Amino acid sequence: MTCKELSYVEDALGHETFMKTCSQQTSKQLTDPNLATYMAQLEQKHTELLNKFLNLL
């Protein structure tokens, strides 16, 4: 893996970690059950994407 590719993967890891954390915190704060469920689904999606990027390393 080139330095440029590694830099891209590291950047993507940071973004996915941030999105996972934000969606997790938001789902806990929402009082609307439908929105909270949707945010939990987003958290799961970002967790999957994070794991995919980690598997590249």
N, C-alpha and C positions, 0 to 999 in steps of 0.2 A: 504494500500500500504506500503510495507516495505521500509526501508531507502535505500536499494540498488536499488529498483525499482524507487523510487523517484529521486535518483541520476541519473539514466539512463535517465529518462524523462527530467530532468533539462539539462543534457548534450545534448540531442537530440533537445531541444528547442533552445539552444545556436547555434547548428550547422545549424538548419533550418533558424534561424534569420540571421545568417551570409550569408548563401547561397542566401536567398531572397534579402538581401541588395546588395550583389555582382552582382547578375543577373540584378537587377533593375538599378544599376549604369552603368553596362556594356551596357545594351540595350539603354540607353540614349546617350552613347558615340559613338556607332557604326554608321557608315555612310551607310553600306550595309543594305538595307531594309530587306532582307531575314534573315540575322544574327540577326538584331535587333528584328524581329518578333520571332525568335527562342528563344532569351534570354528573351523576354517578356513572352513566354510560360513557360519557366523554372521558371521565377519569380512566375507565377500563380501556378505552381505545388508545389513550396516550400511554398507558402502561404497556400495552401490546407493542406500540411503535417504539417505545424506549427499549424494550427487550430485543426487538429486531435489530436496532442499532447496536446494542451491546453485543449481540451475536456476531456482528461484523468484526469485532476486535478480537 
